Amino acid sequence: MAQVWHDLLFAHWPIAPEIMRPLVPQALEIDTFQGQAWLGVVPFRMSGVRLRGTPALPCLSAFPELNVRTYVTLGNKPGVWFFSLDAANAAAVVAARLWFHLPYFHSQMNLVETEGWIRYRSRRRGDPPAAFQARYRATGDVFEAAPGTLEHFLTERYCLYARFPKGMYRSEIHHRPWELQVAGCELALNTMTAPQNLTLPGIPPLLHFAKLQDVRVWTPAAARDT
């Protein structure tokens, strides 16, 4: 699939690996940076969502999305494990659940830019309940994360993992290196980790903003541990 991501916020909190371990399938190794696992809440909007080589349909191709994620490895292949993915398009939610076996949820969502701030609201329409409300913006210059840095560990991930009936599957993700900026965020409401009974640490999150990213996501294939 082809898609474009806009106005993306990476909000990350450190989580002890022993807290994260029961929340992730045993087939996956918790990926850590200097001994610390990380939890990301990532709001953005998508456009141009389509199968490669086909036109984008107006009713399906553009909508807000919000991910809750952590970082894992399998067979020395670092990737992303999603706890949830909320989207404002019901048809896209059904399609993603069937095709990628990802935990998508239909949510009432709104994203607008006002005076340089991205104002973002999300409230899940069904169970388990989860909501997010914040405004955020870039506050620093554009940079690409250097290998070996925490920023690179958190953002430069080129596959996702999902649990299929036959086992763990991997979908490759292709895009250019992230053009990141340090960000500011005023977080009014965040219950996105409540379904995992996961309490975020009472410290400010690590924040980064990305304006635009063109992405390709490939068909899921069985993941190997070697």
N, CA and C atoms as a LAMMPS dump frame, in Angstrom:
ITEM: TIMESTEP
0
ITEM: NUMBER OF ATOMS
678
ITEM: BOX BOUNDS ff ff ff
-5.0000000000000000e+02 5.0000000000000000e+02
-5.0000000000000000e+02 5.0000000000000000e+02
-5.0000000000000000e+02 5.0000000000000000e+02
ITEM: ATOMS id mol type element x y z
1 1 1 N 0.829 -1.184 0
2 1 2 C 0 0 0
3 1 3 C 0.867 1.238 0
4 2 1 N 0.338 2.308 -0.594
5 2 2 C 0.992 3.608 -0.561
6 2 3 C 0.158 4.535 0.307
7 3 1 N 0.817 5.425 1.018
8 3 2 C 0.127 6.397 1.867
9 3 3 C 1.086 7.527 2.212
10 4 1 N 0.513 8.661 2.596
11 4 2 C 1.3 9.818 3.014
12 4 3 C 0.873 10.178 4.43
13 5 1 N 1.859 10.407 5.307
14 5 2 C 1.587 10.787 6.695
15 5 3 C 1.917 12.27 6.884
16 6 1 N 1.018 12.973 7.585
17 6 2 C 1.154 14.413 7.786
18 6 3 C 1.083 14.765 9.273
19 7 1 N 1.779 15.834 9.662
20 7 2 C 1.62 16.478 10.977
21 7 3 C 1.684 15.463 12.112
22 8 1 N 2.759 14.723 12.131
23 8 2 C 2.899 13.598 13.053
24 8 3 C 3.655 14.014 14.314
25 9 1 N 3.131 13.579 15.454
26 9 2 C 3.807 13.764 16.74
27 9 3 C 4.254 12.415 17.264
28 10 1 N 5.534 12.305 17.601
29 10 2 C 6.041 11.174 18.372
30 10 3 C 6.104 11.612 19.833
31 11 1 N 5.264 11.04 20.675
32 11 2 C 5.335 11.266 22.126
33 11 3 C 5.749 9.957 22.777
34 12 1 N 6.899 9.949 23.436
35 12 2 C 7.471 8.711 23.974
36 12 3 C 7.738 8.808 25.472
37 13 1 N 7.454 7.696 26.156
38 13 2 C 7.736 7.568 27.577
39 13 3 C 8.578 6.314 27.816
40 14 1 N 9.573 6.39 28.708
41 14 2 C 10.325 5.182 29.069
42 14 3 C 9.488 4.277 29.964
43 15 1 N 9.572 2.978 29.696
44 15 2 C 8.846 1.966 30.462
45 15 3 C 9.828 0.849 30.809
46 16 1 N 9.804 0.368 32.033
47 16 2 C 10.683 -0.726 32.421
48 16 3 C 10.364 -1.971 31.586
49 17 1 N 11.375 -2.672 31.07
50 17 2 C 11.11 -3.852 30.244
51 17 3 C 10.259 -4.903 30.937
52 18 1 N 10.41 -5.057 32.25
53 18 2 C 9.627 -6.072 32.956
54 18 3 C 8.147 -5.707 33.016
55 19 1 N 7.826 -4.429 32.896
56 19 2 C 6.424 -4.008 32.814
57 19 3 C 5.885 -4.254 31.411
58 20 1 N 6.686 -4.019 30.409
59 20 2 C 6.263 -4.199 29.027
60 20 3 C 6.151 -5.67 28.635
61 21 1 N 6.967 -6.531 29.243
62 21 2 C 7.064 -7.926 28.799
63 21 3 C 5.718 -8.664 28.755
64 22 1 N 4.855 -8.588 29.774
65 22 2 C 3.588 -9.328 29.702
66 22 3 C 2.61 -8.791 28.66
67 23 1 N 2.865 -7.616 28.124
68 23 2 C 1.937 -6.986 27.185
69 23 3 C 2.241 -7.317 25.729
70 24 1 N 3.372 -7.984 25.491
71 24 2 C 3.841 -8.257 24.134
72 24 3 C 3.971 -9.768 23.959
73 25 1 N 3.597 -10.32 22.796
74 25 2 C 3.723 -11.768 22.582
75 25 3 C 5.129 -12.278 22.869
76 26 1 N 5.197 -13.463 23.438
77 26 2 C 6.491 -14.035 23.814
78 26 3 C 7.395 -14.285 22.619
79 27 1 N 6.807 -14.42 21.424
80 27 2 C 7.625 -14.636 20.23
81 27 3 C 8.498 -13.432 19.901
82 28 1 N 8.148 -12.282 20.427
83 28 2 C 8.878 -11.05 20.143
84 28 3 C 9.752 -10.667 21.33
85 29 1 N 10.954 -10.22 21.04
86 29 2 C 11.85 -9.7 22.072
87 29 3 C 11.593 -8.212 22.256
88 30 1 N 11.479 -7.78 23.505
89 30 2 C 11.348 -6.354 23.774
90 30 3 C 12.65 -5.66 23.39
91 31 1 N 12.567 -4.673 22.518
92 31 2 C 13.751 -3.928 22.111
93 31 3 C 13.959 -2.771 23.088
94 32 1 N 15.185 -2.604 23.536
95 32 2 C 15.472 -1.579 24.539
96 32 3 C 16.617 -0.694 24.067
97 33 1 N 16.657 0.513 24.612
98 33 2 C 17.765 1.444 24.394
99 33 3 C 18.393 1.72 25.742
100 34 1 N 19.641 1.311 25.894
101 34 2 C 20.354 1.443 27.166
102 34 3 C 19.527 0.847 28.309
103 35 1 N 18.934 -0.324 28.041
104 35 2 C 18.205 -1.072 29.052
105 35 3 C 16.78 -0.634 29.295
106 36 1 N 16.29 0.337 28.525
107 36 2 C 14.959 0.896 28.757
108 36 3 C 14.045 0.614 27.569
109 37 1 N 12.838 0.09 27.844
110 37 2 C 11.809 -0.017 26.81
111 37 3 C 11.096 1.324 26.678
112 38 1 N 10.356 1.488 25.561
113 38 2 C 9.687 2.765 25.296
114 38 3 C 8.278 2.532 24.779
115 39 1 N 7.395 3.432 25.171
116 39 2 C 6.003 3.425 24.726
117 39 3 C 5.74 4.716 23.949
118 40 1 N 5.186 4.588 22.749
119 40 2 C 4.907 5.75 21.919
120 40 3 C 3.418 5.941 21.687
121 41 1 N 2.965 7.189 21.785
122 41 2 C 1.628 7.595 21.36
123 41 3 C 1.827 8.548 20.19
124 42 1 N 1.255 8.198 19.026
125 42 2 C 1.631 8.853 17.777
126 42 3 C 0.382 9.29 17.011
127 43 1 N -0.063 10.54 17.173
128 43 2 C -1.166 11.063 16.367
129 43 3 C -0.659 11.689 15.064
130 44 1 N -1.454 11.559 14.009
131 44 2 C -1.125 12.161 12.714
132 44 3 C -2.359 12.061 11.82
133 45 1 N -2.218 12.452 10.571
134 45 2 C -3.278 12.214 9.592
135 45 3 C -2.671 11.585 8.346
136 46 1 N -3.487 10.834 7.637
137 46 2 C -3.05 10.129 6.44
138 46 3 C -3.787 10.69 5.225
139 47 1 N -3.119 10.596 4.067
140 47 2 C -3.77 10.909 2.796
141 47 3 C -3.214 9.972 1.737
142 48 1 N -3.907 9.904 0.606
143 48 2 C -3.426 9.081 -0.5
144 48 3 C -3.338 7.606 -0.185
145 49 1 N -4.136 7.112 0.762
146 49 2 C -4.089 5.694 1.136
147 49 3 C -4.705 4.872 0.004
148 50 1 N -3.934 3.952 -0.538
149 50 2 C -4.403 3.176 -1.693
150 50 3 C -3.487 1.988 -1.921
151 51 1 N -3.987 1.021 -2.675
152 51 2 C -3.118 -0.009 -3.203
153 51 3 C -2.213 0.607 -4.251
154 52 1 N -0.943 0.223 -4.254
155 52 2 C -0.012 0.804 -5.228
156 52 3 C -0.502 0.546 -6.64
157 53 1 N -0.421 1.569 -7.471
158 53 2 C -0.853 1.45 -8.85
159 53 3 C -2.321 1.708 -9.069
160 54 1 N -3.047 2.07 -7.998
161 54 2 C -4.469 2.379 -8.122
162 54 3 C -4.705 3.803 -7.628
163 55 1 N -5.785 4.437 -8.078
164 55 2 C -6.064 5.803 -7.616
165 55 3 C -6.577 5.809 -6.19
166 56 1 N -6.339 6.909 -5.486
167 56 2 C -6.868 7.081 -4.133
168 56 3 C -8.346 7.437 -4.213
169 57 1 N -9.188 6.721 -3.463
170 57 2 C -10.616 6.994 -3.442
171 57 3 C -10.916 8.023 -2.363
172 58 1 N -11.637 9.089 -2.686
173 58 2 C -11.874 10.16 -1.706
174 58 3 C -12.476 9.676 -0.4
175 59 1 N -13.356 8.669 -0.446
176 59 2 C -14.044 8.22 0.766
177 59 3 C -13.18 7.345 1.655
178 60 1 N -12.035 6.863 1.145
179 60 2 C -11.21 5.92 1.9
180 60 3 C -9.776 6.39 2.119
181 61 1 N -9.331 7.419 1.425
182 61 2 C -7.893 7.663 1.324
183 61 3 C -7.344 8.707 2.275
184 62 1 N -8.189 9.431 3.031
185 62 2 C -7.696 10.498 3.898
186 62 3 C -8.457 10.497 5.211
187 63 1 N -7.711 10.398 6.323
188 63 2 C -8.346 10.374 7.643
189 63 3 C -7.27 10.479 8.719
190 64 1 N -7.633 10.942 9.918
191 64 2 C -6.698 10.921 11.046
192 64 3 C -6.469 9.499 11.557
193 65 1 N -5.314 9.309 12.155
194 65 2 C -4.981 8.027 12.801
195 65 3 C -4.153 8.311 14.048
196 66 1 N -4.222 7.422 15.013
197 66 2 C -3.472 7.559 16.261
198 66 3 C -3.013 6.174 16.694
199 67 1 N -1.707 6.015 16.873
200 67 2 C -1.128 4.716 17.22
201 67 3 C -0.577 4.711 18.636
202 68 1 N -0.692 3.559 19.288
203 68 2 C 0.004 3.285 20.55
204 68 3 C 0.925 2.103 20.283
205 69 1 N 2.22 2.261 20.553
206 69 2 C 3.197 1.3 20.043
207 69 3 C 4.37 1.133 20.989
208 70 1 N 5.073 0.023 20.794
209 70 2 C 6.359 -0.186 21.441
210 70 3 C 7.28 -0.818 20.418
211 71 1 N 8.492 -1.179 20.849
212 71 2 C 9.534 -1.575 19.913
213 71 3 C 10.054 -2.961 20.259
214 72 1 N 10.18 -3.787 19.216
215 72 2 C 10.46 -5.207 19.386
216 72 3 C 11.44 -5.664 18.32
217 73 1 N 11.946 -6.882 18.49
218 73 2 C 12.761 -7.515 17.458
219 73 3 C 12.349 -8.973 17.325
220 74 1 N 12.579 -9.5 16.15
221 74 2 C 12.428 -10.933 15.882
222 74 3 C 13.425 -11.286 14.792
223 75 1 N 14.282 -12.274 15.079
224 75 2 C 15.299 -12.636 14.11
225 75 3 C 16.224 -11.483 13.763
226 76 1 N 16.589 -10.679 14.783
227 76 2 C 17.475 -9.52 14.603
228 76 3 C 16.889 -8.462 13.671
229 77 1 N 15.573 -8.469 13.5
230 77 2 C 14.904 -7.479 12.661
231 77 3 C 14.09 -6.559 13.564
232 78 1 N 14.574 -5.35 13.846
233 78 2 C 13.827 -4.439 14.718
234 78 3 C 12.568 -3.923 14.03
235 79 1 N 11.501 -3.766 14.818
236 79 2 C 10.245 -3.297 14.254
237 79 3 C 9.34 -2.716 15.325
238 80 1 N 8.075 -2.58 14.969
239 80 2 C 7.068 -1.957 15.811
240 80 3 C 6.004 -2.983 16.171
241 81 1 N 5.559 -2.953 17.43
242 81 2 C 4.397 -3.704 17.874
243 81 3 C 3.331 -2.698 18.291
244 82 1 N 2.151 -2.817 17.686
245 82 2 C 1.068 -1.89 17.964
246 82 3 C 0.122 -2.459 19.008
247 83 1 N -0.121 -1.68 20.074
248 83 2 C -1.174 -2.018 21.028
249 83 3 C -2.542 -1.613 20.491
250 84 1 N -2.589 -0.523 19.746
251 84 2 C -3.842 -0.078 19.143
252 84 3 C -3.547 0.906 18.038
253 85 1 N -4.487 0.982 17.096
254 85 2 C -4.449 1.968 16.014
255 85 3 C -5.875 2.479 15.854
256 86 1 N -6.094 3.744 16.154
257 86 2 C -7.41 4.345 16.022
258 86 3 C -7.457 5.141 14.726
259 87 1 N -8.568 5.018 14.005
260 87 2 C -8.73 5.736 12.75
261 87 3 C -10.165 6.228 12.629
262 88 1 N -10.341 7.307 11.874
263 88 2 C -11.656 7.928 11.748
264 88 3 C -12.485 7.342 10.615
265 89 1 N -11.94 6.392 9.868
266 89 2 C -12.613 5.816 8.719
267 89 3 C -12.992 4.374 9.024
268 90 1 N -14.29 4.089 9.136
269 90 2 C -14.749 2.759 9.532
270 90 3 C -14.36 1.689 8.511
271 91 1 N -14.457 2.014 7.214
272 91 2 C -14.108 1.038 6.189
273 91 3 C -12.622 0.695 6.235
274 92 1 N -11.778 1.699 6.47
275 92 2 C -10.346 1.453 6.57
276 92 3 C -10.016 0.59 7.788
277 93 1 N -10.741 0.793 8.877
278 93 2 C -10.536 -0.02 10.076
279 93 3 C -10.826 -1.49 9.785
280 94 1 N -11.942 -1.764 9.133
281 94 2 C -12.311 -3.148 8.801
282 94 3 C -11.28 -3.765 7.864
283 95 1 N -10.875 -3.022 6.839
284 95 2 C -9.911 -3.544 5.876
285 95 3 C -8.568 -3.851 6.53
286 96 1 N -8.096 -2.965 7.401
287 96 2 C -6.796 -3.167 8.049
288 96 3 C -6.834 -4.346 9.018
289 97 1 N -7.947 -4.523 9.717
290 97 2 C -8.076 -5.682 10.607
291 97 3 C -8.027 -6.984 9.809
292 98 1 N -8.71 -7.022 8.665
293 98 2 C -8.763 -8.245 7.87
294 98 3 C -7.435 -8.525 7.168
295 99 1 N -6.807 -7.491 6.619
296 99 2 C -5.625 -7.692 5.783
297 99 3 C -4.34 -7.78 6.607
298 100 1 N -4.179 -6.882 7.585
299 100 2 C -2.931 -6.828 8.35
300 100 3 C -3.048 -7.436 9.748
301 101 1 N -4.264 -7.814 10.179
302 101 2 C -4.492 -8.368 11.519
303 101 3 C -3.968 -7.433 12.609
304 102 1 N -4.179 -6.141 12.392
305 102 2 C -3.756 -5.141 13.367
306 102 3 C -4.953 -4.697 14.198
307 103 1 N -4.713 -4.295 15.466
308 103 2 C -5.812 -3.933 16.372
309 103 3 C -6.337 -2.521 16.113
310 104 1 N -7.011 -2.353 14.973
311 104 2 C -7.594 -1.071 14.612
312 104 3 C -8.939 -0.867 15.3
313 105 1 N -9.241 0.401 15.613
314 105 2 C -10.504 0.78 16.232
315 105 3 C -11.051 2.014 15.529
316 106 1 N -12.373 2.058 15.407
317 106 2 C -13.02 3.224 14.81
318 106 3 C -13.215 4.279 15.886
319 107 1 N -12.783 5.493 15.599
320 107 2 C -12.842 6.574 16.573
321 107 3 C -13.382 7.836 15.933
322 108 1 N -13.97 8.67 16.768
323 108 2 C -14.339 10.021 16.364
324 108 3 C -13.113 10.896 16.533
325 109 1 N -12.633 11.519 15.443
326 109 2 C -11.351 12.193 15.467
327 109 3 C -11.442 13.519 14.734
328 110 1 N -10.583 14.448 15.149
329 110 2 C -10.536 15.76 14.524
330 110 3 C -9.129 16.31 14.639
331 111 1 N -8.627 16.846 13.532
332 111 2 C -7.296 17.46 13.492
333 111 3 C -7.398 18.757 12.713
334 112 1 N -7.006 19.86 13.341
335 112 2 C -6.988 21.154 12.662
336 112 3 C -5.713 21.893 13.057
337 113 1 N -5.233 22.754 12.17
338 113 2 C -4.07 23.601 12.471
339 113 3 C -4.557 25.012 12.732
340 114 1 N -4.194 25.554 13.897
341 114 2 C -4.607 26.89 14.299
342 114 3 C -3.418 27.635 14.885
343 115 1 N -3.054 28.737 14.27
344 115 2 C -1.963 29.581 14.756
345 115 3 C -0.681 28.788 14.998
346 116 1 N -0.392 27.889 14.08
347 116 2 C 0.835 27.107 14.157
348 116 3 C 0.758 25.862 15.006
349 117 1 N -0.358 25.649 15.691
350 117 2 C -0.548 24.457 16.527
351 117 3 C -1.424 23.447 15.793
352 118 1 N -1.103 22.175 15.933
353 118 2 C -1.971 21.096 15.505
354 118 3 C -2.853 20.713 16.693
355 119 1 N -4.147 20.914 16.548
356 119 2 C -5.101 20.557 17.611
357 119 3 C -5.73 19.217 17.249
358 120 1 N -5.595 18.252 18.143
359 120 2 C -5.953 16.859 17.831
360 120 3 C -6.857 16.309 18.916
361 121 1 N -7.972 15.716 18.486
362 121 2 C -8.913 15.06 19.403
363 121 3 C -9.243 13.681 18.871
364 122 1 N -9.329 12.707 19.756
365 122 2 C -9.731 11.358 19.381
366 122 3 C -10.493 10.723 20.538
367 123 1 N -11.625 10.111 20.212
368 123 2 C -12.39 9.358 21.218
369 123 3 C -12.931 8.101 20.551
370 124 1 N -12.561 6.964 21.092
371 124 2 C -12.954 5.686 20.502
372 124 3 C -14.469 5.492 20.604
373 125 1 N -15.064 4.987 19.528
374 125 2 C -16.51 4.829 19.476
375 125 3 C -16.987 3.583 20.222
376 126 1 N -16.15 2.594 20.386
377 126 2 C -16.545 1.348 21.043
378 126 3 C -15.631 1.009 22.194
379 127 1 N -15.614 -0.269 22.557
380 127 2 C -14.765 -0.757 23.644
381 127 3 C -13.505 -1.389 23.085
382 128 1 N -12.411 -1.361 23.872
383 128 2 C -12.259 -0.67 25.153
384 128 3 C -12.125 0.837 24.951
385 129 1 N -12.687 1.644 25.851
386 129 2 C -12.648 3.098 25.657
387 129 3 C -11.227 3.645 25.741
388 130 1 N -10.981 4.682 24.947
389 130 2 C -9.682 5.361 24.959
390 130 3 C -9.864 6.719 24.298
391 131 1 N -9.158 7.726 24.812
392 131 2 C -9.318 9.082 24.29
393 131 3 C -7.989 9.823 24.37
394 132 1 N -7.877 10.824 23.508
395 132 2 C -6.659 11.633 23.438
396 132 3 C -7.062 13.042 23.021
397 133 1 N -6.469 14.033 23.678
398 133 2 C -6.702 15.43 23.31
399 133 3 C -5.438 16.22 23.612
400 134 1 N -4.946 16.923 22.6
401 134 2 C -3.706 17.683 22.775
402 134 3 C -3.584 18.714 21.673
403 135 1 N -2.646 19.642 21.877
404 135 2 C -2.187 20.471 20.776
405 135 3 C -0.663 20.413 20.77
406 136 1 N -0.085 20.411 19.56
407 136 2 C 1.36 20.25 19.453
408 136 3 C 1.871 21.016 18.246
409 137 1 N 3.186 21.269 18.259
410 137 2 C 3.825 21.988 17.156
411 137 3 C 5.327 21.72 17.198
412 138 1 N 5.969 21.968 16.066
413 138 2 C 7.424 21.907 15.999
414 138 3 C 8.024 23.126 16.682
415 139 1 N 9.152 22.918 17.381
416 139 2 C 9.824 24.031 18.055
417 139 3 C 11.303 24.12 17.72
418 140 1 N 11.794 23.216 16.872
419 140 2 C 13.213 23.222 16.543
420 140 3 C 13.445 23.037 15.061
421 141 1 N 14.707 23.049 14.671
422 141 2 C 15.087 22.88 13.279
423 141 3 C 14.945 21.422 12.847
424 142 1 N 14.816 21.224 11.545
425 142 2 C 14.702 19.885 10.976
426 142 3 C 16.054 19.177 11.068
427 143 1 N 16.022 17.886 11.436
428 143 2 C 17.246 17.078 11.469
429 143 3 C 16.898 15.633 11.182
430 144 1 N 17.882 14.853 10.764
431 144 2 C 17.763 13.408 10.63
432 144 3 C 18.511 12.762 11.784
433 145 1 N 17.87 11.808 12.436
434 145 2 C 18.473 11.167 13.603
435 145 3 C 19.689 10.343 13.193
436 146 1 N 20.767 10.484 13.932
437 146 2 C 21.998 9.735 13.657
438 146 3 C 21.893 8.322 14.216
439 147 1 N 22.406 7.325 13.486
440 147 2 C 22.425 5.96 14.019
441 147 3 C 23.09 5.911 15.387
442 148 1 N 22.518 5.117 16.273
443 148 2 C 23.043 4.986 17.624
444 148 3 C 22.412 5.918 18.627
445 149 1 N 21.59 6.876 18.164
446 149 2 C 20.931 7.797 19.075
447 149 3 C 19.56 7.261 19.463
448 150 1 N 19.021 7.784 20.555
449 150 2 C 17.677 7.393 20.979
450 150 3 C 16.649 7.777 19.924
451 151 1 N 16.789 8.946 19.311
452 151 2 C 15.845 9.38 18.287
453 151 3 C 15.807 8.397 17.114
454 152 1 N 16.945 7.889 16.717
455 152 2 C 17.014 6.909 15.634
456 152 3 C 16.354 5.604 16.068
457 153 1 N 16.621 5.16 17.276
458 153 2 C 16.015 3.935 17.807
459 153 3 C 14.497 4.014 17.792
460 154 1 N 13.938 5.17 18.139
461 154 2 C 12.493 5.309 18.281
462 154 3 C 11.763 5.496 16.955
463 155 1 N 12.429 6.02 15.956
464 155 2 C 11.717 6.417 14.741
465 155 3 C 12.084 5.628 13.496
466 156 1 N 13.327 5.219 13.36
467 156 2 C 13.741 4.549 12.125
468 156 3 C 13.456 3.048 12.227
469 157 1 N 12.186 2.715 12.046
470 157 2 C 11.694 1.334 12.145
471 157 3 C 11.061 0.971 10.808
472 158 1 N 11.521 -0.123 10.216
473 158 2 C 11.127 -0.402 8.845
474 158 3 C 10.345 -1.706 8.703
475 159 1 N 9.673 -2.102 9.772
476 159 2 C 8.705 -3.183 9.67
477 159 3 C 7.775 -3.123 10.867
478 160 1 N 6.611 -3.759 10.722
479 160 2 C 5.68 -3.923 11.837
480 160 3 C 5.377 -5.403 11.988
481 161 1 N 5.043 -5.789 13.211
482 161 2 C 4.695 -7.176 13.515
483 161 3 C 3.226 -7.268 13.898
484 162 1 N 2.608 -8.381 13.534
485 162 2 C 1.217 -8.631 13.887
486 162 3 C 1.024 -10.126 14.087
487 163 1 N 0.091 -10.473 14.98
488 163 2 C -0.168 -11.876 15.281
489 163 3 C -1.3 -12.388 14.399
490 164 1 N -0.966 -13.316 13.516
491 164 2 C -1.933 -13.974 12.653
492 164 3 C -2.312 -15.317 13.276
493 165 1 N -3.412 -15.96 12.796
494 165 2 C -3.763 -17.284 13.324
495 165 3 C -2.64 -18.313 13.188
496 166 1 N -1.792 -18.167 12.166
497 166 2 C -0.703 -19.122 11.942
498 166 3 C 0.609 -18.697 12.598
499 167 1 N 0.61 -17.611 13.337
500 167 2 C 1.827 -17.175 13.998
501 167 3 C 2.123 -15.716 13.748
502 168 1 N 3.361 -15.324 14.005
503 168 2 C 3.761 -13.934 13.876
504 168 3 C 4.093 -13.604 12.423
505 169 1 N 3.544 -12.472 11.942
506 169 2 C 3.804 -12.01 10.588
507 169 3 C 4.464 -10.639 10.637
508 170 1 N 5.205 -10.357 9.567
509 170 2 C 5.941 -9.097 9.458
510 170 3 C 5.543 -8.393 8.163
511 171 1 N 5.295 -7.088 8.246
512 171 2 C 5.066 -6.258 7.066
513 171 3 C 6.207 -5.261 6.95
514 172 1 N 6.887 -5.284 5.826
515 172 2 C 7.976 -4.342 5.594
516 172 3 C 7.412 -2.946 5.32
517 173 1 N 8.124 -1.931 5.789
518 173 2 C 7.735 -0.534 5.606
519 173 3 C 8.911 0.208 4.974
520 174 1 N 8.649 0.92 3.902
521 174 2 C 9.701 1.68 3.218
522 174 3 C 9.376 3.169 3.252
523 175 1 N 10.352 3.99 3.623
524 175 2 C 10.232 5.442 3.53
525 175 3 C 11.617 6.052 3.692
526 176 1 N 11.742 7.312 3.354
527 176 2 C 12.985 8.029 3.56
528 176 3 C 13.223 8.226 5.055
529 177 1 N 14.467 8.501 5.469
530 177 2 C 14.696 8.818 6.884
531 177 3 C 13.799 9.972 7.326
532 178 1 N 13.346 9.875 8.561
533 178 2 C 12.46 10.9 9.1
534 178 3 C 13.16 12.258 9.154
535 179 1 N 12.451 13.298 8.73
536 179 2 C 12.892 14.671 8.942
537 179 3 C 12.199 15.16 10.212
538 180 1 N 12.913 15.097 11.319
539 180 2 C 12.353 15.353 12.64
540 180 3 C 12.595 16.791 13.084
541 181 1 N 11.76 17.231 14.001
542 181 2 C 11.966 18.48 14.728
543 181 3 C 11.597 18.256 16.187
544 182 1 N 12.336 18.859 17.086
545 182 2 C 11.91 18.874 18.486
546 182 3 C 10.543 19.534 18.548
547 183 1 N 9.668 19.038 19.432
548 183 2 C 8.284 19.502 19.461
549 183 3 C 7.884 19.961 20.856
550 184 1 N 6.831 20.757 20.889
551 184 2 C 6.144 21.106 22.12
552 184 3 C 4.742 20.543 22.079
553 185 1 N 4.216 20.165 23.231
554 185 2 C 2.884 19.571 23.284
555 185 3 C 2.2 19.96 24.591
556 186 1 N 0.953 20.371 24.488
557 186 2 C 0.097 20.583 25.648
558 186 3 C -0.925 19.452 25.651
559 187 1 N -0.715 18.496 26.536
560 187 2 C -1.512 17.273 26.577
561 187 3 C -2.649 17.439 27.579
562 188 1 N -3.882 17.483 27.066
563 188 2 C -5.045 17.693 27.929
564 188 3 C -5.662 16.388 28.412
565 189 1 N -5.585 15.333 27.601
566 189 2 C -6.212 14.056 27.942
567 189 3 C -5.485 12.948 27.207
568 190 1 N -5.154 11.882 27.92
569 190 2 C -4.514 10.728 27.286
570 190 3 C -4.841 9.466 28.083
571 191 1 N -5.843 8.733 27.635
572 191 2 C -6.18 7.439 28.241
573 191 3 C -5.924 6.302 27.262
574 192 1 N -5.003 6.52 26.313
575 192 2 C -4.781 5.539 25.259
576 192 3 C -4.144 4.245 25.763
577 193 1 N -3.466 4.284 26.914
578 193 2 C -2.858 3.061 27.437
579 193 3 C -3.715 2.381 28.508
580 194 1 N -4.893 2.939 28.788
581 194 2 C -5.77 2.33 29.787
582 194 3 C -6.176 0.905 29.427
583 195 1 N -6.455 0.575 28.148
584 195 2 C -6.826 -0.807 27.829
585 195 3 C -5.751 -1.831 28.175
586 196 1 N -4.492 -1.409 28.248
587 196 2 C -3.4 -2.317 28.648
588 196 3 C -3.129 -2.265 30.147
589 197 1 N -3.959 -1.493 30.878
590 197 2 C -3.708 -1.268 32.31
591 197 3 C -2.288 -0.778 32.542
592 198 1 N -1.831 0.06 31.627
593 198 2 C -0.467 0.579 31.671
594 198 3 C -0.506 2.047 32.075
595 199 1 N 0.118 2.359 33.196
596 199 2 C 0.204 3.732 33.684
597 199 3 C 1.509 4.35 33.213
598 200 1 N 1.413 5.448 32.504
599 200 2 C 2.615 6.121 32.031
600 200 3 C 3.327 6.81 33.183
601 201 1 N 4.652 6.883 33.132
602 201 2 C 5.382 7.569 34.209
603 201 3 C 5.016 9.04 34.256
604 202 1 N 5.051 9.592 35.435
605 202 2 C 4.652 10.987 35.63
606 202 3 C 5.747 11.964 35.279
607 203 1 N 6.284 11.848 34.085
608 203 2 C 7.329 12.746 33.596
609 203 3 C 6.922 13.238 32.213
610 204 1 N 7.419 14.385 31.761
611 204 2 C 7.092 14.846 30.408
612 204 3 C 7.606 13.858 29.361
613 205 1 N 6.825 13.639 28.315
614 205 2 C 7.293 12.737 27.264
615 205 3 C 8.39 13.367 26.425
616 206 1 N 9.146 12.513 25.745
617 206 2 C 10.09 12.955 24.73
618 206 3 C 9.292 13.224 23.456
619 207 1 N 9.431 14.426 22.882
620 207 2 C 8.541 14.876 21.818
621 207 3 C 9.306 15.21 20.546
622 208 1 N 8.79 14.681 19.419
623 208 2 C 9.322 15.033 18.104
624 208 3 C 8.164 15.194 17.131
625 209 1 N 8.364 16.057 16.153
626 209 2 C 7.361 16.373 15.138
627 209 3 C 7.933 16.035 13.77
628 210 1 N 7.077 15.536 12.869
629 210 2 C 7.451 15.339 11.47
630 210 3 C 6.322 15.862 10.592
631 211 1 N 6.638 16.713 9.647
632 211 2 C 5.615 17.363 8.825
633 211 3 C 5.04 16.438 7.773
634 212 1 N 5.9 15.607 7.148
635 212 2 C 5.446 14.85 5.981
636 212 3 C 6.318 13.612 5.797
637 213 1 N 5.67 12.494 5.405
638 213 2 C 6.416 11.279 5.097
639 213 3 C 5.626 10.436 4.097
640 214 1 N 6.269 10.101 2.972
641 214 2 C 5.695 9.157 2.006
642 214 3 C 6.081 7.742 2.418
643 215 1 N 5.092 6.829 2.416
644 215 2 C 5.298 5.504 2.996
645 215 3 C 4.779 4.427 2.05
646 216 1 N 5.465 3.295 2.025
647 216 2 C 4.996 2.091 1.358
648 216 3 C 4.961 0.965 2.394
649 217 1 N 3.845 0.268 2.453
650 217 2 C 3.683 -0.865 3.369
651 217 3 C 3.412 -2.107 2.538
652 218 1 N 4.21 -3.158 2.763
653 218 2 C 4.136 -4.345 1.924
654 218 3 C 3.258 -5.423 2.555
655 219 1 N 2.865 -6.381 1.728
656 219 2 C 2 -7.481 2.15
657 219 3 C 2.626 -8.235 3.311
658 220 1 N 1.862 -8.586 4.353
659 220 2 C 2.426 -9.361 5.473
660 220 3 C 2.96 -10.708 5.018
661 221 1 N 4.052 -11.127 5.637
662 221 2 C 4.662 -12.44 5.366
663 221 3 C 5.083 -13.042 6.702
664 222 1 N 5.13 -14.358 6.77
665 222 2 C 5.495 -15.049 7.996
666 222 3 C 6.871 -14.582 8.47
667 223 1 N 6.97 -14.222 9.735
668 223 2 C 8.237 -13.761 10.316
669 223 3 C 9.016 -14.945 10.859
670 224 1 N 10.299 -14.961 10.607
671 224 2 C 11.169 -16.046 11.07
672 224 3 C 12.03 -15.554 12.209
673 225 1 N 12.387 -16.463 13.128
674 225 2 C 13.198 -16.071 14.281
675 225 3 C 14.681 -16.25 14.036
676 226 1 N 15.061 -16.575 12.835
677 226 2 C 16.479 -16.693 12.499
678 226 3 C 16.775 -15.947 11.219
